[in-house]
Each structure stands twice: as C-alpha cells, then as structure tokens.
Amino acid sequence: MGEQELKDLRDEIDKIDDRLFTLFEQRMRIVAKIAEQKRAAGLPVRVRAREEELLARRRAQASEDMAAYVGGFAKALFSISRRYQTAQTENSLRCGLIGERLSHSYSPAIHARLSAYDYRLFELQAGELEDFLSVGDFDGLNVTIPYKKAVIPFCRELTDIARRCGSVNTVCRRADGTLLGHNTDYEGFLFLLDRLGVRVAGKKALVLGSGGASATVCTALRDRGAREIVVVSRQGENNYVNLYEKHADAQLLVNATPVGMYPETGRCLVSVDKLPALEAVADLIYHPAKTRLLLDAQRLGLPAMNGLTMLVAQAAASCECFTGRRVDRREIEALCREIEQETKNLLLIGMPGSGKSTIGAALAKTMDRPFVDSDERLEKLAGCSIPELIAAEGENAFREREHEVLEELTKQSGMVIAVGGGAVLREDNINLMRQNSTVIWLQRDLTALAVVGRPLSIKYGLDQLYAQREPLYRKAAALTVDNNGGVSDCVERILEACYE
C-alpha cells in the first residue's frame, strides 16, 4: 500500500468520524431530555431489558466478523448514556474513600459506574482523621482499614445496623452538617452469601479474624440464623492451633482478615483439608481474585467466593445513602461481572512456539491492556537469553528464576501475560497463574511448532514434551482456544470466549 492510498483511507475514516461525533452529540442531547422525563416520573436510569434487546439486535444486524466489536461499541455507548443521565442530578456530590493505604482500591472504578458524583481517595494517617472529618469538604465517605471503628466518635448518630456491628464504613453529611454513620458492609456480605448460594440457618460458621470486618460478618450470620458462630484469632480462646480439634464440624468458613491479600499473596491461615464438614468458603479479600484459601476450597470442590461481590454490593448500598436513589440488584450483578472481567489478567499458556507472545501482544493491543512476556522479563533480569541461562546454570535454576518472575507478574491486575511453555510443570506456578488471571491454553498442531532456539524442545522432542505437559495445561486452563489460523482470528476467539 502506497502512502497516498493510506492517506486517502485515513481521510475517509476522518469524514466518517465527523458524522459519527455529530450524531453522538445529537444523541446525547436526546439522552438529557430522557433523563429529565425519568427524573420527573421517578423512573430508574437503567432499563436492562431494553439494553439487552437493543444489544441483541445490533449484533444480529452486524456482519459475522464484526458482531463482537459492534456489541462492544453498543455496550460502551449504553454505559456513557447511563452515566450522562445520572450526571444530570448527582454530579455535584463530593464523595470518596478514607483509609491508610488505598493505591490498589477498586472503589473509584465501581462508584464511577454507579453514579456521576466526584469520588476520590484520601489516604490519612491516624493523626489526620479528626481534622478531615471535622472540616473536610465532602458529602459522603466510605471508610476502610483501619478507621471503621475510629470514625464512630465523630458521628452524631449511627444506624441500627452500624450500632449492632460496632463499625462504620459509610458516613453521610446531613443537612445540618452532622455525620450519620452506617455499615453497608453488612448488606454487602448478605449479598455475597446469596450469590454464593449458602443457606446459613442452622449451620456452624468459623469466622477468621476479630476486627471490624469480623464483627460485621458475625452480625450478618446471626441475623441469618446461624446455629453457632466461632471467631478464630491468633491469641483468642479459639485459635489457629486448636480449631481443628474443637471445630472440625464447621460448615461455613469466612476469612475476615487481610492474610493472603495483595501484595502478600499465597498466604493462608487454615487448611481446609482438615475441616471435613465444610460446605462453602468465603474470603472478603478481592485482590487477588483467588486467594490460596479459595484455591484450596475449589480444589476440594467447595463453593467459594472472594470479596468482590461484597465490595460492589456495599458500594451500591453506599451510593443509595449518598444519593437517595435505589440501585437495582441486577445492576450490582452486572457490575460484579464487569469489574471481574476488567481486573483479571488474561494469561496465555501452551507449548513452546504455540504463539503465546504473538497472540498476547495482539490481544493486549486490541484490549488496550499492558502486555508482558514472562520469558522476556526473565531474560532482562538475568542479563542473558534463556538458552544461555540453561547452558550456564541448568534447567532447575532456570525454573526457579521462572517461578520468581511469575510470582511477581501474577499479582498484577488487568494485564495480558504470556508464560513459558514449561511453567505449568510446578504446581505452585499453576496456583500463581490462577490466583488473579483467566488462564487460556493456546493449542496449535505439533507439526507447526518451531524448535529453533528452544533448547528443551530440541532436547526432549515435542511429542515427549506434549505428553508430559498436556494434562498440566488442561488442569491449569479455564479456557482452551485453537491457534491454527491467523492472529486476528485467534484474538477474536479469545474475546468471544472470555466476554460473550
């Protein structure tokens, strides 16, 4: 293609975009009028059934190769319209989150979807809390570790739930300037239990931790009719030494501690294998998506869920407190799925030469995500190529370095990661891959795999390598995608498998 032909095509796109953006502005002016009508009639901003009907129609009208992209465009357009409608009434509110360390909080992303109010993060030291609550410029706040109990003295009044839980995670400034303290974690945890499908009545529950989150969980379990609730702590009567002897009959386990949370992933306080009566496990941690506790529970076939559902549901309840507007339960469900899809990595595994690096780079570009190749990262840290590293230090040393790289990469969120073909050989690597990623196994015919520059493929042969690794790929993968065609075809198959 010549430069002039390229320029002509770009000019044509620019003309189309000019029409698109003109139509977009016209559309949004009509959206504003619809918002006025809905507000006057007390109707919700989102009408999910209409969105789903329109989405299905647009996909059906699109050509087969464009259906997924048309669907994505329509979803984005619906989301912008909802936010614009909501902004007509709620954009003057000043809200946020206070806590000690907030750099990895999902709360701004969640609240941005729930409403159009300004939502900021306020990292505070203990000595700054009183001044902020007394003279801070805010209408509503969420509260996280370590201030859920510390804010209580500054609240003129507590809701009944907050009083019974003994902690506050939502503060609203009332018309007279005083603060009302509420606990929406309670509502969030009940939503988690419902989504997990757990029947609490008549059951014995173990709650790990004795802090503010634990108190809220215990209150919710008590209200749901739990037969017995046992709080386990390091120094308490019920601790991590005697719990297996005293409470092996526990049917529900809830982790209300930060153990296993980013960046100290991989840690776990209890062994679910020693609790034979367990029926379900919940972990209030949401980063990583699967803590060691949840991975162990899933290995045993137990229903298990992280704290993202609780986080989204409590944020929705907080939004209701801030705005006075009810958030539909289906909107909470959809938001849980959206946040999970956006934050989980897409991690590619497969035989050496199966196209992980090429597909990973193309997938990341399509999704506008960061891309990392674990082998390239390893070579950069080692200062030499992998063949040179294996020749100098041996395969075992290479595998240990590979594990260290994976340990760091898999803690991250929202990335596309390609890993070495033999990374699945270590069980602890598989756990790392699964903790915060959707693991995708790229399959390509062995006859199409190149072996040049791949010392282990040459040493063992592709047939032997595949026989050894195939069951491990299958064990690690959540999805399997064929990569015997073109790059764009494979990327489209991955997107359809992950998001349709």
C-alpha positions in Angstrom: 0.0 0.0 0.0 1.4 3.4 -1.0 1.5 6.5 1.2 -1.2 8.2 -0.9 -3.6 5.3 -0.7 -3.1 5.2 3.1 -3.7 8.9 3.4 -6.9 8.5 1.3 -8.2 5.8 3.6 -7.5 7.9 6.7 -9.2 10.9 5.2 -12.2 8.6 4.5 -12.2 7.5 8.2 -12.0 11.1 9.4 -15.1 12.0 7.4 -17.0 9.1 8.8 -15.8 10.1 12.3 -17.0 13.6 11.8 -20.5 12.3 11.1 -20.3 9.9 14.0 -19.4 12.6 16.5 -22.1 14.9 15.2 -24.7 12.2 15.6 -23.3 11.4 19.0 -23.8 14.9 20.3 -27.4 14.9 18.9 -28.0 11.6 20.6 -26.7 12.8 24.0 -29.0 15.9 23.8 -31.9 13.5 23.5 -30.5 11.4 26.3 -30.6 14.5 28.5 -34.3 15.0 27.7 -35.0 11.4 28.6 -33.2 11.9 31.9 -35.5 14.8 32.7 -38.5 12.7 31.9 -37.3 9.8 34.0 -36.4 12.0 36.9 -39.9 13.6 36.9 -41.5 10.2 36.8 -39.2 8.6 39.4 -38.0 6.0 36.9 -34.6 4.3 37.1 -31.9 5.4 34.8 -31.1 1.9 33.5 -33.7 -0.3 31.8 -31.8 -3.5 31.4 -34.3 -5.4 29.3 -34.3 -2.6 26.7 -30.4 -2.6 26.6 -30.3 -6.3 26.2 -32.9 -6.2 23.4 -31.0 -3.5 21.6 -27.7 -5.2 22.0 -29.0 -8.5 20.6 -30.5 -6.5 17.6 -27.2 -4.7 16.8 -25.2 -7.9 16.9 -27.7 -9.7 14.7 -27.6 -6.8 12.2 -23.8 -6.8 12.1 -21.7 -9.0 9.8 -20.3 -12.2 11.4 -16.7 -10.9 11.7 -17.9 -7.6 13.3 -20.6 -8.8 15.7 -18.3 -8.9 18.7 -16.9 -5.4 18.0 -20.4 -4.0 17.4 -21.5 -5.5 20.7 -18.6 -3.9 22.5 -19.4 -0.5 20.9 -23.0 -0.7 21.9 -22.2 -1.6 25.5 -19.8 1.4 25.7 -22.5 3.6 24.2 -25.1 2.4 26.7 -22.7 2.9 29.6 -21.9 6.5 28.5 -25.6 7.3 28.2 -26.4 6.0 31.7 -23.6 8.0 33.2 -24.7 11.1 31.4 -28.3 10.7 32.6 -27.2 10.1 36.2 -24.9 13.1 36.0 -27.8 15.4 35.5 -28.8 15.1 39.1 -25.8 13.6 41.0 -22.6 15.2 39.7 -22.5 17.9 42.4 -21.9 15.4 45.2 -18.4 15.1 46.7 -17.7 11.6 47.9 -14.7 9.4 48.5 -12.9 6.7 50.4 -10.7 7.2 53.5 -8.1 4.7 54.7 -4.4 4.3 55.3 -3.3 2.6 52.0 -5.6 2.9 49.1 -3.4 2.8 45.9 -4.9 -0.5 44.7 -8.6 0.2 45.6 -11.3 -0.7 43.1 -13.7 1.7 44.7 -13.3 4.6 42.3 -14.0 2.3 39.3 -17.0 0.9 40.9 -18.6 4.2 42.0 -17.9 5.7 38.6 -20.3 3.1 37.2 -22.8 3.6 39.9 -23.1 7.4 39.7 -21.5 10.6 38.3 -20.6 12.1 41.7 -17.0 13.0 42.3 -15.3 10.1 44.1 -11.7 10.5 45.4 -9.2 8.5 47.5 -8.0 10.1 50.8 -5.0 8.3 52.4 -5.0 9.5 56.0 -2.7 8.9 58.9 -4.3 8.4 62.3 -3.5 11.9 63.4 -5.2 13.4 60.4 -8.6 11.7 60.9 -10.2 14.2 63.3 -9.4 17.3 61.2 -10.6 15.6 58.0 -13.9 14.5 59.4 -14.5 17.9 61.2 -13.7 20.3 58.3 -13.2 18.1 55.2 -15.1 19.0 52.1 -17.3 16.0 51.5 -20.9 14.9 51.3 -20.4 11.1 51.7 -17.5 8.8 52.5 -16.6 5.2 52.5 -14.3 4.1 55.3 -11.8 1.2 55.2 -9.0 -0.2 57.3 -8.0 0.9 59.9 -10.7 3.5 60.6 -14.0 1.6 60.7 -14.2 2.0 64.4 -12.2 5.1 64.8 -14.8 7.2 62.9 -17.6 6.3 65.3 -17.0 9.1 67.9 -17.3 11.7 65.1 -20.8 10.5 64.0 -23.7 12.3 65.6 -25.9 9.2 65.0 -25.4 5.6 63.9 -27.9 3.5 62.0 -29.2 0.4 63.8 -27.0 -1.9 61.7 -23.9 0.1 62.4 -24.6 0.1 66.1 -25.1 -3.7 66.2 -22.0 -4.3 64.0 -19.9 -1.9 66.1 -18.2 -0.4 63.0 -18.9 2.2 60.3 -17.9 2.0 56.7 -20.2 4.7 55.3 -20.5 8.3 56.5 -23.0 10.8 55.2 -23.1 14.5 56.0 -26.7 15.6 56.8 -28.3 18.9 56.0 -27.4 20.3 59.4 -23.7 19.4 58.9 -23.6 16.4 61.3 -22.5 13.0 60.3 -24.6 9.8 60.1 -22.6 6.5 60.3 -23.9 3.4 58.6 -22.5 -0.1 57.8 -23.1 -1.1 54.2 -20.6 -4.0 54.6 -23.4 -5.8 56.3 -25.6 -5.5 53.2 -22.6 -6.4 51.0 -21.9 -9.6 52.9 -25.5 -10.7 52.8 -25.4 -10.2 49.0 -22.3 -12.3 48.9 -24.0 -15.1 50.8 -26.9 -15.0 48.4 -24.7 -15.1 45.3 -22.6 -17.9 46.8 -25.9 -19.9 47.3 -25.2 -20.6 51.0 -28.0 -21.4 53.4 -26.8 -20.2 56.8 -29.7 -21.1 59.1 -28.9 -23.9 61.4 -25.2 -24.0 60.3 -22.0 -23.7 62.3 -19.7 -20.9 61.0 -16.0 -20.2 61.5 -15.0 -16.5 61.1 -11.3 -15.8 60.9 -10.2 -12.6 62.5 -11.6 -10.4 65.3 -11.6 -6.9 63.8 -14.3 -4.7 62.4 -15.0 -6.8 59.4 -15.4 -9.9 61.6 -17.9 -8.2 63.8 -20.0 -7.2 60.7 -19.8 -10.8 59.3 -20.9 -12.2 62.7 -23.9 -9.9 62.9 -25.0 -10.8 59.4 -24.6 -14.6 60.1 -26.5 -14.2 63.4 -29.3 -12.4 61.6 -29.4 -15.2 59.0 -29.9 -17.8 61.8 -26.5 -19.4 62.1 -26.6 -22.1 64.8 -23.1 -21.3 66.1 -20.6 -18.6 65.2 -17.0 -19.1 66.2 -14.5 -16.3 65.9 -10.9 -17.5 65.4 -7.9 -15.3 66.2 -4.2 -15.8 66.9 -4.5 -15.2 70.7 -8.2 -16.0 71.4 -9.8 -18.9 73.1 -10.4 -20.3 69.6 -7.2 -20.0 67.7 -5.3 -21.4 64.7 -3.8 -24.2 66.8 -6.9 -25.7 68.3 -9.5 -25.0 65.8 -9.2 -28.4 64.0 -9.7 -30.3 67.3 -12.5 -28.1 68.5 -14.3 -27.1 65.4 -13.9 -29.8 62.7 -17.7 -29.8 62.4 -17.8 -26.2 61.0 -19.9 -26.0 57.8 -19.1 -22.4 56.7 -15.7 -20.6 56.7 -15.3 -16.9 56.3 -11.9 -15.2 56.2 -12.3 -11.6 57.6 -8.5 -11.0 57.8 -6.1 -9.4 55.3 -4.0 -12.6 55.2 -3.4 -13.5 51.6 -4.2 -10.0 50.2 -2.0 -8.2 47.7 1.0 -7.9 47.8 1.5 -10.7 50.3 -0.4 -13.3 48.2 -0.1 -17.0 48.6 -0.5 -16.9 52.4 -3.3 -18.8 54.2 -4.3 -19.2 57.9 -6.1 -22.5 57.8 -6.1 -25.9 56.0 -9.5 -26.6 54.6 -8.4 -30.3 54.2 -8.7 -30.5 58.0 -12.3 -29.2 58.1 -14.2 -32.2 56.6 -17.7 -30.8 57.2 -17.2 -27.6 55.2 -19.9 -26.8 52.7 -18.7 -23.4 51.5 -15.9 -20.8 51.9 -16.0 -17.0 51.6 -12.9 -14.7 51.6 -13.5 -11.0 52.0 -10.3 -10.3 50.1 -10.8 -9.4 46.4 -7.2 -8.8 45.3 -6.1 -11.4 44.2 -9.3 -12.8 42.8 -8.4 -16.2 44.2 -6.5 -16.4 47.4 -4.7 -19.6 48.5 -7.8 -20.3 50.7 -10.2 -20.1 47.8 -7.9 -22.1 45.5 -7.7 -24.8 48.2 -11.5 -24.8 48.6 -12.1 -25.1 44.8 -9.6 -27.9 44.7 -11.9 -29.8 47.1 -15.0 -28.9 45.0 -16.4 -26.5 47.6 -18.4 -23.4 46.6 -16.1 -20.5 47.1 -16.2 -16.7 46.5 -14.0 -13.7 47.0 -14.9 -10.3 48.4 -15.5 -8.5 45.1 -19.3 -9.2 45.3 -19.4 -7.8 48.8 -17.3 -4.8 47.7 -19.6 -3.9 44.8 -22.8 -4.6 46.8 -21.7 -2.4 49.7 -20.6 0.3 47.3 -24.1 0.2 45.8 -25.7 0.5 49.2 -23.3 3.4 49.9 -24.4 5.0 46.7 -28.0 4.7 47.8 -27.1 6.5 51.0 -25.2 9.3 49.2 -27.9 9.9 46.5 -31.2 8.6 47.9 -31.6 6.6 44.7 -32.1 2.8 44.7 -29.6 0.6 42.8 -31.2 -2.4 41.1 -29.9 -5.8 42.2 -29.3 -6.8 38.5 -27.1 -3.7 38.1 -25.0 -5.0 41.0 -24.7 -8.4 39.5 -23.7 -7.0 36.1 -21.2 -4.6 37.7 -19.6 -7.6 39.6 -19.1 -9.3 36.2 -17.7 -6.2 34.6 -15.2 -5.4 37.3 -14.0 -9.0 37.4 -13.5 -9.1 33.6 -11.6 -5.8 33.7 -9.3 -6.6 36.6 -8.4 -10.2 35.9 -5.4 -10.8 33.8 -5.6 -12.9 30.6 -2.8 -15.4 30.9 -1.7 -17.5 28.0 -0.2 -20.9 28.4 0.7 -23.6 25.8 3.6 -25.4 24.1 6.7 -23.5 23.1 6.1 -22.0 19.7 2.3 -22.1 20.0 2.1 -18.3 19.5 1.6 -17.1 23.1 3.9 -14.0 22.6 2.4 -13.0 19.2 -1.2 -13.6 20.3 -0.6 -11.9 23.7 0.8 -8.7 22.1 -2.1 -8.5 19.6 -4.7 -9.2 22.3 -3.2 -6.6 24.6 -3.3 -4.0 21.8 -6.9 -4.8 20.9 -8.0 -4.5 24.6 -5.7 -1.6 25.3 -4.0 -3.5 28.2 -0.4 -3.8 29.2 1.4 -6.9 27.8 4.2 -8.8 29.5 6.1 -11.9 28.2 7.4 -13.7 31.3 10.3 -15.2 29.3 11.3 -11.7 28.1 11.1 -10.4 31.6 13.2 -13.3 32.9 15.9 -12.7 30.2 16.0 -9.0 31.1 16.5 -9.8 34.8 19.1 -12.5 34.1 21.0 -10.4 31.5 21.1 -13.2 29.0 18.9 -15.4 26.8 17.1 -18.4 28.2 19.2 -20.9 26.1 22.3 -19.2 27.6 20.8 -19.3 31.1 20.0 -23.0 30.9 23.5 -23.7 29.5 25.2 -21.8 32.3 23.0 -22.7 35.3 21.0 -25.7 34.3 17.2 -26.3 33.9 16.4 -26.4 37.6 17.9 -22.9 38.2 16.0 -21.6 35.2 12.8 -23.0 36.6 13.4 -21.3 39.9 14.0 -17.9 38.2 10.9 -18.5 36.1 8.9 -19.0 39.3 10.2 -15.8 40.8 9.1 -13.9 37.7 5.7 -15.4 37.8 5.3 -14.7 41.5 5.6 -11.0 40.8 3.7 -10.8 37.5 0.7 -12.7 38.6 0.0 -10.4 41.5 -0.9 -7.6 39.0 -4.3 -6.9 37.5 -5.7 -6.1 34.1 -2.8 -7.3 32.1 -2.2 -9.8 29.3 0.6 -12.2 30.2 2.3 -14.9 28.1 4.2 -17.5 30.1 6.8 -20.1 29.1 5.7 -23.4 27.9 7.1 -25.3 30.8 5.8 -23.0 33.6 3.0 -25.5 34.3 5.5 -28.1 35.5 5.4 -26.6 39.0 2.2 -26.9 41.0 2.9 -23.6 42.8 3.2 -21.9 39.4 -0.3 -23.1 38.5 -1.7 -21.6 41.7 0.0 -18.3 40.9 -1.5 -18.3 37.4 -5.0 -19.0 38.7 -5.0 -16.5 41.6 -5.6 -13.4 39.5 -6.0 -14.5 35.9 -8.2 -16.2 33.4 -5.8 -18.9 32.1 -6.1 -19.6 28.4 -4.5 -22.6 26.8 -3.4 -21.9 23.2 -3.4 -25.1 21.1 -1.5 -25.5 17.9 -0.7 -28.6 15.9 2.7 -30.0 16.9 3.8 -30.1 13.3 3.5 -26.3 13.2 5.7 -25.7 16.3 9.2 -24.3 15.7 12.1 -25.7 17.8 14.9 -23.5 16.6 16.3 -21.6 19.6 14.3 -23.7 22.1 16.8 -26.0 23.8 14.3 -28.0 25.8 12.2 -28.7 22.7 15.3 -30.0 21.0 16.5 -32.0 24.0 13.3 -33.8 24.8 11.4 -33.7 21.5 7.9 -32.2 21.0 6.0 -35.4 21.4 7.6 -36.2 24.8 7.1 -32.6 26.0 3.5 -32.6 25.0 2.8 -35.9 26.6 4.2 -34.6 29.9 2.6 -31.1 29.8 -0.8 -31.7 28.2 -2.6 -32.8 31.4 -1.0 -29.9 33.2 -2.2 -27.4 30.6 -5.7 -28.9 30.9 -5.6 -28.6 34.7 -4.4 -25.0 34.7 -6.6 -23.6 32.0 -10.1 -22.1 32.3 -10.4 -21.8 28.5 -8.9 -23.6 25.5 -8.5 -21.7 22.2 -7.3 -23.0 18.9 -4.4 -21.1 17.3 -4.0 -22.9 14.0 -5.3 -19.9 12.0 -4.4 -16.2 11.7 -3.6 -13.9 14.6 -6.8 -11.8 14.3 -8.9 -15.0 14.2 -7.3 -16.3 17.4 -7.7 -12.9 19.2 -11.4 -12.8 18.3 -11.9 -16.3 19.6 -10.3 -15.4 22.9 -12.5 -12.3 23.2 -15.7 -14.2 22.4 -14.7 -17.0 24.9 -14.0 -14.5 27.7 -16.7 -11.9 27.3 -19.7 -13.3 25.4 
